[in-house]
Amino acid sequence: MTLISSPPEVRDVAKSPRQGRHLSDKTFGFLLTLPAVVLFSAIVLYPLIGSLTTSLFQQSLVIPGRSFVGLDNFRQVLDDQFWPVLRNTLVFTVFSTACPFILGFALALALNTRLPGRAVLRGVFLFPWVIPGVVVSFAWLWIFNANYGLLNGVLVQLGLIDAPVSWLGDPTTAMAAIIVAKTWASFPWIMVMLLAGLQTVPATLHEAAAMDGAGTLRRFWHITLPHLRGIIGIVVLLEVIWNFQHFDMIYVLTGGGPAGATTTFAVAVYETAFKGFDLGRAGALGALWLLLLLVLVVGYVRLAEREEKR
């Protein structure tokens, strides 16, 4: 007699009420981004809304209370501060972007060749980049010092100037001095980005062009530059955004002086709020500054999207 055992009971797991609950992709994605959204709202969105609201009030940092003045703070800022500050910010942004870019690009091209000791030079050139901005600022504060600065000592010894120059105390030279210091601190990052891009250019393209008789400049113009177009665009745009809101080096070297010659938006907002104690005008100046920054950010996002589609 053969005993045939009945098959084990198979549970219908698909109909289990606990395992039937699952998150959709949209809900799962939302839960993953929720902490970042909360953090962003707490440290960026809430202060931003508070600053924009303050720009519509007459409010002091040291006197309690505030009164609604509408757009009066914006009118005062546009009449007194905005245009000189915008000019200084644009001058600093343009030259603090162009100078380190040219230097970084030249060094990237040099380090992309079979230069002896290029591995060591890559590390040496990165040195200014790893130093904190405030430390770099104090180093250049000593270099530009009118009494015992290194730059004046070298130039006097070479006979290029007769007497020490107050590089940071003269309105005609203060901005240029800051740009020199900023160039020294910024070029390594640009050099690294462009060097990485140069190493992705296929060597076969250069070899084929060389066989067709193309010289170095022609190969650079028709092969290297088009290949780096995306990286160059993003590097330049990021540098413009960062320089447009740069603060530490300018404030340490000159504090926005002399006579407001180096007062950019970042310095002006700080001075108005924490030395002038006028939060309303500082908020109005910050709101105008924010509008200009949004234009740059939108440009960066559009450029990044275009590069992703390529």
C-alpha positions in Angstrom: 0.0 0.0 0.0 1.5 3.3 -1.1 0.9 6.3 1.0 0.7 9.5 -1.0 1.2 12.5 1.2 -0.8 15.5 0.5 1.3 18.6 -0.8 2.2 21.1 1.9 -0.1 24.0 2.1 1.1 26.8 0.0 0.4 30.2 1.5 -0.7 32.9 -0.7 1.9 35.4 0.1 0.8 37.8 -2.6 -2.4 38.3 -0.7 -0.7 38.9 2.7 -1.9 42.3 3.9 1.5 43.2 5.4 3.6 42.4 2.4 1.0 43.9 0.0 2.0 47.4 1.3 4.8 48.8 -0.7 6.0 52.3 -1.6 5.7 53.7 -5.0 8.8 55.0 -6.7 7.6 58.6 -6.3 6.9 58.2 -2.6 10.3 56.5 -2.0 12.1 59.2 -3.9 10.2 61.9 -1.9 11.2 60.2 1.4 14.8 60.2 0.4 14.9 63.9 -0.5 12.8 64.9 2.5 15.7 65.4 5.0 17.6 67.6 2.4 14.4 69.6 1.8 13.9 70.2 5.5 17.5 71.2 6.1 17.5 73.5 3.0 14.3 75.1 4.3 15.7 75.7 7.7 19.1 77.1 6.8 18.5 78.8 3.4 14.8 79.3 2.7 13.7 80.6 6.1 16.6 83.2 6.4 16.0 84.2 2.8 12.3 84.9 3.4 13.2 86.7 6.6 15.7 88.9 4.8 13.3 89.8 1.9 10.6 90.6 4.5 13.1 92.8 6.5 13.9 94.8 3.3 10.3 96.2 3.5 10.8 97.6 7.0 12.9 100.2 8.7 14.6 98.0 11.3 17.8 98.5 13.3 20.1 95.9 14.7 20.3 97.7 18.1 16.8 99.3 18.4 13.8 97.0 19.1 10.8 97.1 16.8 10.4 98.0 13.2 8.1 100.0 10.9 6.8 99.2 7.5 8.3 101.5 4.8 7.5 99.6 1.6 10.0 100.0 -1.1 11.7 103.0 0.5 14.8 101.0 1.4 15.2 99.9 -2.2 14.9 103.6 -3.4 17.6 104.7 -0.9 19.9 101.8 -1.9 19.6 102.5 -5.6 20.3 106.2 -5.0 23.3 105.9 -2.7 25.0 102.5 -2.8 23.9 100.2 -5.6 25.8 101.4 -8.7 29.3 101.9 -7.2 29.0 98.6 -5.5 27.8 96.9 -8.7 30.8 98.5 -10.6 33.3 97.2 -8.0 31.6 93.8 -8.0 31.7 93.5 -11.8 35.4 94.6 -12.0 36.4 92.1 -9.3 34.3 89.3 -10.9 35.5 89.8 -14.4 39.2 90.1 -13.6 39.2 87.5 -10.8 37.7 85.0 -13.3 39.8 85.9 -16.4 43.2 86.1 -14.8 43.2 82.7 -13.0 41.6 81.1 -16.0 44.4 82.3 -18.3 47.1 81.2 -15.8 45.3 77.9 -15.0 44.8 77.1 -18.7 48.5 77.8 -19.6 49.7 75.6 -16.7 47.3 72.8 -17.7 48.6 72.8 -21.2 52.2 72.8 -20.0 51.5 69.9 -17.5 49.7 67.9 -20.2 53.0 67.6 -22.1 56.0 65.4 -21.2 57.4 68.1 -19.0 60.2 66.8 -16.6 58.9 66.6 -13.0 55.3 67.3 -14.0 53.9 65.0 -11.3 55.7 67.1 -8.6 54.7 70.3 -10.2 51.0 69.3 -10.2 51.3 68.9 -6.4 53.2 72.1 -5.9 50.7 74.1 -7.9 47.8 72.7 -5.9 49.3 74.2 -2.7 47.6 77.6 -2.8 44.2 75.8 -3.3 44.4 73.8 0.0 45.2 76.9 2.1 42.2 78.5 3.8 41.2 81.8 2.3 41.8 83.8 5.4 45.4 82.5 5.7 46.0 83.4 2.1 44.7 86.8 2.8 47.0 87.4 5.7 50.0 86.2 3.6 49.1 88.7 0.9 48.5 91.4 3.5 52.2 91.0 4.5 53.3 90.9 0.8 51.5 94.2 0.0 52.4 96.0 3.3 53.6 99.5 2.6 56.3 99.5 5.3 57.8 96.1 5.4 56.1 94.2 2.5 57.9 91.8 0.3 56.6 93.3 -2.9 57.9 96.8 -2.2 61.2 95.4 -1.0 61.7 93.5 -4.3 60.6 96.4 -6.5 62.9 98.9 -4.7 65.9 96.5 -5.0 65.2 96.1 -8.7 64.9 99.9 -9.1 61.4 99.7 -10.5 60.0 102.1 -7.9 61.7 104.8 -5.9 59.7 104.6 -2.7 57.3 102.0 -1.2 53.8 102.0 -2.5 50.7 101.5 -0.3 49.1 98.9 -2.6 46.1 98.3 -0.4 45.8 101.9 0.8 45.6 103.6 -2.6 42.2 103.5 -4.4 43.9 103.1 -7.8 45.8 100.0 -6.8 43.7 98.3 -4.1 41.4 96.4 -6.4 44.3 95.2 -8.6 46.1 94.0 -5.5 43.1 92.0 -4.4 42.7 90.5 -7.9 46.3 89.4 -7.8 45.8 87.6 -4.5 42.6 86.0 -5.7 44.3 84.8 -8.9 47.0 83.1 -6.8 44.3 81.3 -4.7 42.0 80.3 -7.6 44.1 79.2 -10.5 44.9 75.6 -9.1 41.2 74.6 -9.3 40.9 75.8 -12.8 44.2 74.1 -13.8 43.0 70.7 -12.4 39.7 70.9 -14.2 41.2 71.8 -17.5 44.0 69.3 -17.1 41.5 66.5 -16.5 39.7 67.7 -19.7 42.9 67.8 -21.7 43.7 64.2 -20.8 40.4 63.0 -22.4 41.2 64.5 -25.8 42.1 61.5 -28.1 45.7 61.6 -29.0 44.8 60.0 -32.4 43.1 63.2 -33.4 46.2 65.2 -32.9 48.4 62.6 -34.6 46.1 62.6 -37.6 46.0 66.4 -37.8 49.8 66.5 -37.5 50.1 64.1 -40.4 47.9 66.4 -42.4 50.3 69.3 -41.7 48.3 71.1 -39.0 50.6 73.0 -36.6 50.4 73.3 -32.8 48.2 76.4 -32.8 45.8 75.0 -35.5 45.4 71.7 -33.6 44.8 73.7 -30.4 42.1 75.8 -32.0 40.3 73.1 -34.0 40.7 70.0 -31.7 41.6 71.0 -28.1 39.3 74.0 -27.7 36.1 72.4 -29.1 36.7 69.3 -26.9 37.1 71.4 -23.8 34.1 73.7 -24.6 31.8 72.1 -22.0 34.4 72.1 -19.2 35.4 75.7 -20.0 31.8 76.9 -19.9 31.1 75.3 -16.5 34.4 76.4 -15.0 34.0 80.0 -16.1 30.4 80.2 -15.0 31.1 78.7 -11.5 34.0 81.1 -11.1 31.8 84.0 -12.0 29.2 82.9 -9.4 31.7 82.4 -6.7 33.5 85.7 -7.4 30.3 87.6 -7.5 29.6 86.6 -3.9 33.2 86.5 -2.6 33.8 88.1 0.8 36.7 86.8 3.0 39.7 87.9 1.0 38.3 91.3 0.1 37.3 92.0 3.7 40.6 90.9 5.2 42.8 92.8 2.8 40.9 96.1 2.6 37.6 95.9 4.5 36.0 97.4 1.4 38.3 100.5 1.4 40.0 102.7 0.7 37.1 105.1 0.1 34.8 102.3 -1.0 37.1 101.4 -3.9 36.8 97.6 -3.2 33.3 97.5 -1.7 31.5 94.6 -3.4 28.0 93.4 -2.6 29.1 90.9 0.0 31.1 93.6 1.9 28.4 96.2 1.5 25.7 94.0 2.9 27.9 93.1 5.9 28.9 96.7 6.6 25.3 98.0 6.3 23.9 95.3 8.6 26.6 94.9 11.3 28.4 98.2 11.3 25.6 100.5 10.1 23.0 98.5 12.1 20.5 99.1 9.3 18.9 95.7 8.6 16.3 97.2 6.3 18.8 98.6 3.8 21.0 95.6 4.1 18.0 93.4 3.2 17.2 95.6 0.2 20.8 95.5 -1.0 20.8 91.7 -0.5 17.5 91.3 -2.5 19.0 93.2 -5.4 22.2 91.2 -5.2 20.1 88.0 -5.1 18.3 88.9 -8.3 21.6 89.3 -10.1 22.9 86.0 -8.7 19.7 84.2 -9.9 20.5 85.2 -13.5 23.9 83.5 -13.1 22.5 80.4 -11.5 19.9 80.0 -14.2 22.7 80.3 -16.8 24.7 77.6 -15.0 21.7 75.2 -14.8 20.9 75.7 -18.5 24.5 75.1 -19.4 24.7 71.9 -17.2 21.6 70.5 -18.8 22.9 71.2 -22.3 26.1 69.3 -21.4 24.2 66.3 -20.0 22.3 66.0 -23.3 25.4 66.0 -25.4 
